[in-house]
Every structure is written in structure tokens, then in C-alpha cells.
């Protein structure tokens, strides 16, 4: 009996990782307006969820162990889902960069084929002149962009925001 409980707990844990990861991916696909992919992922998410819940509720095994397996699988599934979406799903991002001197940063970003716009702004003291560089790119290029900017201005202020979509270019 103990082997069956351990096996069932392991199955519940792994299945919960799978369905929660699929749920996280589905949510990101919905936000990014990829409805067909979201629908396909949703089908498999619910199929896995249904099969595991049915099995977990039908067992005579220790309900506390099943509940702990279910909850910990969910928690791990959130992390796995976040990793999958960050690694495999490309998204549009906006990056706002505030620097004291823009020429070197702008040239370096243009040389690496980033789409940019530059505005002159005032700093928090309302006296000093600074520059805001707006960059439209993808999440896959953010680290490259950050390395370029910080290698030139290690005091740059960088804000990255997710975008649903972008229209046009430079």
C-alpha cells in the first residue's frame, strides 16, 4: 500500500506541474493575442487536470499526502510555466533608458540594429539635462541591450515593459 501511495503522490505532483505549466503558458498566449495556440494549450491543460483530479479523488490513500503533492506540484508548475514562457515565447517589449550622455549609447544601439527614439529630458532636480532613449524590441534581446547600455553608462536607468503588440518600425 505504501508504494501505491508514494507512486500516486508522485503522479499527482508531476501531473500538477504539467497542467499548471500549461495554464501559465495559456495565460501568456492569451495576453499576447495568440488565441489559437491558447485554445490548443487549454485543451491539454484541462485534459491533464481532469485525469489527475479524478484519480486523486477516487483513491483511498492518505488525503493529506495527496493534497500536499497536489499543492507542491502546483507551486512547481508556476515556476516551470514561467521558465517556459520566458524562454520559448517571444514577446514585444518597450525599454526606456535614461542616460546623461546619449551619443555613444545611441550609436551602439543603432549599430546593433535596435529601433530607437531619443528625447531630451530633465532629471529629478529639474535642472540637469538627460536623455530618454525609447527602444522597441523583443524580450530575447533585452539582455543584449542591457549589456550595451551598461557597458557605456553604468548609471543608466532602464525600465522594461511588456507590450501586447507593436505596429510599424523605424
N, C-alpha and C positions, 0 to 999 in steps of 0.2 A: 504493500500500500504506500509506503514512504516513497518508493521510486516513482510511483504513478503521480503522487502529489508534486514531487520535485519536477518531473517531466512536464506536468500540466502548468506549473508555475513558470517554467522556462518558456513554454509555448505561448502562454498569455503575455509574458514580458516581451518576447520578440515580436509577436503579432501586434502588440500595442505600439511598439516602436515603429513598425511598418505603417499602421493606419494613421498614427499621429503625424509622422513624417509626410505622408501623402496629404493630410489635411493642411499642413503648413505650406506645402508646395502649391496645393489648390488655391489657398487664400492669396498667395503671391501672384499666381496666374490670373486670378480674378481682378486683383488690383491693377495688374498690368494689361488688362483688357485682352487676355488670351482665352476667350470663352470656350473654344472647342477643346483645347488642352485641359482646361479646368474641369470640363464635363467628364472627360475620359479618366482623369485622376480621381475625381469624385466617385465614379463608379467603383473603381478598385478599392478606394478608401472604405466605402460603406460595405462592400463585399467582405473585406478582411475583418472589419469591425463586427459585422453581424455574425460571422462564423465563430469568432473568438468569444464574443459575449454569450452566444448560445451555448458554447462548450463550457464556459466558466460558470454559468448559472445552472447548468444541468448536473454539475459534479456534486458529489457528497464530500469532497475534500474540505479541508480547513478553510473556511471563508476568509479568515484574516490573512492567511498566506496568499490566497488568490487576489484579495484586494490590494495587498502590498505589491504583488507582481504587476497588477493592472496599473496602479498609480506610478510605480517606478518606471514601467515601460512607457507610460505617457510622458513623464518628465524627460526621459532619454530621447523619446521621439521628437520632442520640441527641439532639442539640440541638434539632432540628426537632420531634421527638416530645415532648420536654419542654415546648417552647413551645406545642404544640397542646394538651397535657393541661392545662397551667396556664391557658391562655386559654379553651378551649372546654368543658372538662369540670368541672362544678360538683361540689364535694365539701364534706362537713361537716368543720368544724374546731372544736377547743376552744382557747380563748385564756385563759391565766392571766395576770392583770395584778396586780402588787404595787405599791401606792401608799402614800404617807404619809397622805394625806387623801382619803377616798373620796367624800364628798358631791357635790362638783362633777362628778367623773368618772361616778359612778352616775347622776346626773340627766341628764348629757349623753348617756350611752349609752341610757338609757330613752327620752329624747326622740327618739332616732333608731331606736327600736323594736328594740334588741338585747335578747335574753333573757339575764339575768344572775342571779348569786347572789353574795353578799358574805360573807366571813368575816374576823374579826379574827385576826391572826397576829403572831408575834414576828419581829423581824429577826434578822440574823446575830449581833448582840450579845446576843440573848436578853433584851433589856431594852426596846428601843423597840417601840412598837406600830405595826403597819402593817395594811393591809387587802389581802386577796386577792379579786380580782373574777374570777369564772369566767364566761366568755361562750361560749355555743354559737351558732355562726353558720356561714357558708359562706366558702369561700376567696375568693369575689368581693367580700366585704365587709371583708376583713382590712385593706386599706389605709385604708379609711374609718375603721375602728375605731382603727387606729394613729394616724391624724391627730387624731382626737378626744381620745384619751388623752394624747398627747404635747403637744398644744396647752395642756392643763391642767396636766400634770405631766411636764416634760421629763426627769425622772429615773425615770420608771416603768420597771419591769422587766416585759417582755412575752414570753411563751412561747406559740408556736402549734404545735398538734399536729393531725395528720390523724386523722379518725375514720372508721371503716367505715360506721357509721350512727348515728342518734340516734332515741330514742323519746320521745314526749311533748314538752312545751313548758312555757311559763310561763303 
